[in-house]
């Protein structure tokens, strides 16, 4: 079965409910940008999704994202209810991950506290990583040193001494992730 390339783009939709997608398996890339949906759970029906960009993640769990087994690119901006990123470890094909707080949070050093970076270290193909204001309580980057294929990383709101240590002890380049193919 050949799947035609379908890109889903939902921008600033005021509806409270995610729209019905007639053929969710045909969607290979999606952008959900500052919509008012109460949940993004319907994304889990898009089993062939390879690239996903979200601004404003309303759910309190990434559990349903763990079902998107073909996902290669995941960028999420503003995920204030998330504290556990463990479901991302199920995404064995992920190559590019960007997890970020709102840019307006930077000046105040406001962060999203997650339990651990260990789930990112468990993603075997992870090559590109951005963590902007998304930190575990210890603010340590040590778990990321086990990412065998990690090539680039951009990190903010960690102690500068830890960021410097991380880049000096690894061959990882301090550089932004590549853009998704639909940008």
SULSUL-V682341 format. One record per backbone hydrogen bond with DSSP energy under -1.0 kcal/mol. NH is the residue of the N-H (numbers start at 0). CO is the residue of the C=O. E is the energy in kcal/mol with one decimal. If there is no record, write none. Layout:
BEGIN
[[NH,CO,E] [NH,CO,E]]
END
This chain:
BEGIN
[[7,28,-2.7] [9,30,-3.2] [11,32,-3.3] [25,22,-2.0] [26,23,-1.2] [27,5,-2.5] [28,5,-1.6] [29,50,-2.0] [30,7,-2.5] [31,52,-2.8] [32,9,-3.2] [33,54,-2.7] [35,12,-2.8] [37,15,-2.7] [42,39,-2.3] [43,40,-2.4] [44,41,-1.7] [45,42,-2.0] [46,44,-1.8] [48,45,-2.1] [49,27,-3.4] [50,27,-1.7] [51,72,-2.2] [52,29,-2.4] [53,74,-2.9] [54,31,-2.5] [55,76,-3.2] [56,77,-3.0] [64,61,-1.2] [65,61,-1.2] [66,63,-1.3] [67,64,-1.9] [68,66,-1.8] [70,67,-2.0] [71,49,-3.4] [72,49,-2.4] [73,95,-2.6] [74,51,-2.5] [75,97,-3.3] [76,53,-2.8] [77,99,-3.3] [81,78,-1.8] [87,84,-2.0] [88,85,-1.9] [89,86,-1.4] [90,87,-1.7] [91,89,-1.6] [93,90,-1.4] [94,71,-3.1] [95,71,-2.4] [96,127,-2.5] [97,73,-2.5] [98,129,-2.6] [99,75,-2.4] [100,131,-2.4] [104,101,-1.9] [105,102,-1.3] [108,105,-1.3] [109,104,-1.8] [111,132,-3.0] [113,134,-2.3] [114,82,-3.2] [119,116,-1.2] [120,116,-1.3] [121,117,-1.1] [122,119,-1.4] [125,122,-1.1] [126,94,-2.6] [127,94,-2.6] [128,151,-1.6] [129,96,-2.2] [130,153,-2.7] [131,98,-2.4] [132,155,-1.3] [134,111,-2.0] [138,135,-1.4] [143,140,-1.4] [144,141,-1.8] [145,142,-1.5] [146,143,-1.7] [147,145,-1.2] [149,146,-1.2] [150,126,-3.1] [151,126,-2.0] [152,172,-2.4] [153,128,-1.8] [155,130,-2.5] [162,158,-2.2] [163,159,-2.8] [164,160,-2.0] [165,161,-2.6] [166,162,-2.3] [167,163,-2.1] [168,164,-2.0] [172,150,-3.1] [174,172,-1.4] [182,179,-1.6]]
END
